[in-house]
Amino acid sequence: MFFDAMDLAATFVFAISGATRGVRKQLDLFGVLVVAWLAGVAGGLARDLLIGAVPPAAIVDWRYLAATAAAGLLGFFASDIIERLRTPVLLFDAAGLCLFAVTGTEKALLYGLSPLMAAMLGTVTCIGGGVARDLLTLQVPTVLRSELYAVAALAGAGTISLGFWAGWPMLPTAVAGAGICLFLRLMSIYRGWRLPVAVTRHKFYPETD
């Protein structure tokens, strides 16, 4: 029940971020609902398919559709209220990121993956929804830019995998992993923490025939 609650909560907040982005892009109600659904479930779908949990929970469990639909409707009809929050898409995205770091990694561990691969699958769970949301709204995915996004997800998922390998209690480990992920993501948003960006020293010219 605890796992299901966290997974549904992560799905909801990611779907809110998708709905908010859809409203900003002036999509109609159907478009907002589609972006909300994909933002909420894309990471979980990828995780379940990769670990062999088929059919994926987001397809067979009606609660995931209900959560994303509720988030989409809330984002569409209450967009003015949500926009009053500071950087609402980024904040909801950060919340979903840390929750999916926990649920994605723990589900991979339950299916017998090694701690290292479970951390990788936890990261995939985290970034899948954001990538789907950004691509649908014609934006370069956040994970491909210099912001601490995938790194924050990997740090959270890695902490949970390390705790599992070391035999630490589940709940404190989950809280620590989610906290590290959220801290890094918020520092990227508010303090400008970034990864190094490649710098070219030579000027490139277009090829000519």
C-alpha positions as CSV (number, residue, x, y, z in Angstrom):
1,M,0.0,0.0,0.0
2,F,2.8,2.4,0.8
3,F,4.5,1.7,-2.5
4,D,1.3,2.1,-4.5
5,A,0.5,5.3,-2.7
6,M,4.0,6.8,-3.6
7,D,3.8,5.6,-7.2
8,L,0.3,7.1,-7.6
9,A,1.5,10.4,-6.0
10,A,4.5,10.6,-8.3
11,T,2.2,9.9,-11.3
12,F,-0.2,12.7,-10.2
13,V,2.5,15.3,-9.7
14,F,4.2,14.5,-12.9
15,A,0.9,14.7,-14.7
16,I,0.3,18.1,-13.1
17,S,3.6,19.3,-14.6
18,G,2.5,17.9,-18.0
19,A,-0.9,19.6,-17.7
20,T,0.6,22.9,-16.7
21,R,3.0,22.8,-19.6
22,G,0.2,21.9,-22.0
23,V,-1.8,25.0,-20.8
24,R,1.3,27.2,-21.3
25,K,1.5,25.9,-24.8
26,Q,-2.2,26.7,-25.3
27,L,-3.3,23.2,-26.1
28,D,-7.0,22.2,-26.0
29,L,-8.5,20.1,-23.2
30,F,-7.7,16.8,-25.0
31,G,-4.2,17.9,-25.7
32,V,-3.6,18.8,-22.1
33,L,-5.0,15.4,-20.9
34,V,-2.7,13.6,-23.3
35,V,0.4,15.4,-22.2
36,A,-0.7,14.9,-18.5
37,W,-1.1,11.2,-19.1
38,L,2.2,10.6,-20.8
39,A,4.1,12.8,-18.3
40,G,2.6,10.7,-15.5
41,V,3.0,7.2,-16.8
42,A,5.8,7.2,-19.5
43,G,8.6,6.5,-17.0
44,G,6.7,3.7,-15.2
45,L,5.7,2.1,-18.5
46,A,9.4,2.0,-19.6
47,R,10.4,0.6,-16.2
48,D,7.7,-2.2,-16.2
49,L,8.5,-3.2,-19.8
50,L,12.2,-3.4,-19.1
51,I,11.9,-5.5,-16.0
52,G,9.2,-7.8,-17.4
53,A,6.3,-6.5,-15.3
54,V,3.7,-6.9,-18.1
55,P,1.2,-5.7,-18.8
56,P,2.4,-2.5,-17.1
57,A,0.6,-1.3,-14.0
58,A,-0.2,2.0,-15.8
59,I,-2.3,0.0,-18.3
60,V,-4.1,-2.5,-16.1
61,D,-4.7,-0.4,-13.0
62,W,-7.5,2.2,-13.5
63,R,-6.1,4.4,-10.7
64,Y,-3.2,5.6,-12.9
65,L,-5.6,6.8,-15.6
66,A,-7.8,8.4,-12.9
67,A,-4.8,10.1,-11.3
68,T,-3.6,11.5,-14.6
69,A,-7.1,12.5,-15.7
70,A,-7.7,14.3,-12.4
71,A,-4.3,16.1,-12.7
72,G,-5.0,17.1,-16.3
73,L,-8.4,18.5,-15.4
74,L,-7.0,20.3,-12.4
75,G,-4.2,21.8,-14.5
76,F,-6.6,22.9,-17.2
77,F,-9.3,24.4,-15.1
78,A,-7.2,25.7,-12.2
79,S,-4.2,26.9,-14.2
80,D,-4.5,30.4,-12.8
81,I,-4.1,29.1,-9.3
82,I,-1.2,26.8,-10.2
83,E,0.6,29.5,-12.1
84,R,0.7,31.6,-8.9
85,L,3.3,29.2,-7.6
86,R,6.8,30.0,-8.4
87,T,8.0,28.0,-11.4
88,P,5.1,25.5,-11.0
89,V,6.2,23.0,-13.7
90,L,9.7,22.7,-12.2
91,L,8.4,22.3,-8.7
92,F,5.9,19.6,-9.5
93,D,8.5,18.0,-11.7
94,A,11.0,17.9,-8.9
95,A,8.4,16.4,-6.5
96,G,7.6,13.7,-9.1
97,L,11.3,13.1,-9.7
98,C,12.1,12.2,-6.1
99,L,9.0,10.0,-5.6
100,F,9.8,8.0,-8.8
101,A,13.4,7.6,-7.7
102,V,12.0,5.6,-4.7
103,T,9.3,3.6,-6.5
104,G,11.2,2.9,-9.7
105,T,14.3,1.6,-7.8
106,E,12.3,-0.4,-5.3
107,K,10.2,-2.1,-7.9
108,A,13.3,-3.0,-9.9
109,L,14.9,-4.5,-6.8
110,L,11.7,-6.5,-6.1
111,Y,12.0,-8.0,-9.5
112,G,15.4,-9.3,-8.7
113,L,17.7,-6.8,-10.5
114,S,21.1,-6.1,-9.1
115,P,21.4,-2.8,-7.1
116,L,23.4,-1.2,-10.0
117,M,20.8,-2.0,-12.6
118,A,17.9,-1.1,-10.2
119,A,19.5,2.3,-9.8
120,M,19.6,2.7,-13.6
121,L,15.9,1.6,-13.9
122,G,15.0,4.0,-11.1
123,T,16.6,6.8,-13.2
124,V,14.7,5.7,-16.3
125,T,11.5,5.9,-14.3
126,C,12.3,9.4,-13.1
127,I,13.2,10.9,-16.5
128,G,10.7,9.1,-18.8
129,G,7.7,11.3,-18.0
130,G,9.7,14.6,-18.3
131,V,11.2,13.5,-21.6
132,A,7.7,12.6,-23.0
133,R,6.3,15.9,-21.8
134,D,9.1,18.0,-23.2
135,L,9.0,16.3,-26.6
136,L,5.2,16.6,-26.9
137,T,5.5,20.3,-26.2
138,L,8.4,20.9,-28.6
139,Q,11.0,21.6,-26.0
140,V,14.5,20.2,-25.7
141,P,14.2,17.6,-22.9
142,T,15.5,18.9,-19.6
143,V,17.6,15.7,-19.1
144,L,19.7,16.7,-22.2
145,R,20.6,20.1,-20.9
146,S,23.2,21.0,-18.2
147,E,20.7,21.1,-15.4
148,L,21.0,18.6,-12.5
149,Y,18.0,16.4,-13.6
150,A,19.2,12.9,-14.5
151,V,22.1,13.3,-12.1
152,A,19.6,14.1,-9.3
153,A,17.5,11.1,-10.2
154,L,20.6,8.8,-10.3
155,A,21.8,10.1,-6.9
156,G,18.5,9.3,-5.3
157,A,18.1,5.9,-7.0
158,G,21.7,5.1,-6.2
159,T,21.2,5.9,-2.5
160,I,18.2,3.5,-2.3
161,S,20.2,0.7,-4.1
162,L,23.1,1.2,-1.8
163,G,20.8,1.0,1.2
164,F,19.3,-2.2,-0.1
165,W,22.8,-3.7,-0.7
166,A,23.9,-2.7,2.8
167,G,20.8,-4.0,4.4
168,W,19.6,-0.6,5.7
169,P,15.9,-0.2,6.8
170,M,13.6,0.5,3.9
171,L,11.8,3.6,5.1
172,P,14.8,5.7,6.2
173,T,16.6,4.7,3.0
174,A,13.7,5.7,0.8
175,V,13.4,9.1,2.6
176,A,17.2,9.6,2.3
177,G,17.1,8.8,-1.4
178,A,14.1,11.0,-2.1
179,G,15.7,13.8,0.0
180,I,19.0,13.7,-1.9
181,C,17.2,13.7,-5.3
182,L,14.9,16.6,-4.3
183,F,17.8,18.6,-2.8
184,L,20.0,18.4,-5.9
185,R,17.1,19.3,-8.2
186,L,16.0,22.3,-6.1
187,M,19.6,23.5,-6.0
188,S,19.7,23.3,-9.8
189,I,16.5,25.3,-10.0
190,Y,17.2,28.0,-7.3
191,R,21.0,28.1,-7.1
192,G,21.9,27.4,-10.7
193,W,23.9,24.2,-10.1
194,R,24.8,22.8,-13.4
195,L,27.0,20.2,-15.1
196,P,29.9,21.4,-17.2
197,V,29.0,22.2,-20.7
198,A,31.3,21.3,-23.6
199,V,33.2,24.2,-25.0
200,T,34.6,24.2,-28.6
201,R,37.8,26.0,-29.3
202,H,37.5,25.8,-33.1
203,K,35.0,27.6,-35.3
204,F,33.0,25.2,-37.5
205,Y,32.1,26.1,-41.0
206,P,29.3,24.5,-43.0
207,E,30.4,21.9,-45.5
208,T,30.6,23.0,-49.1
209,D,30.6,21.0,-52.3
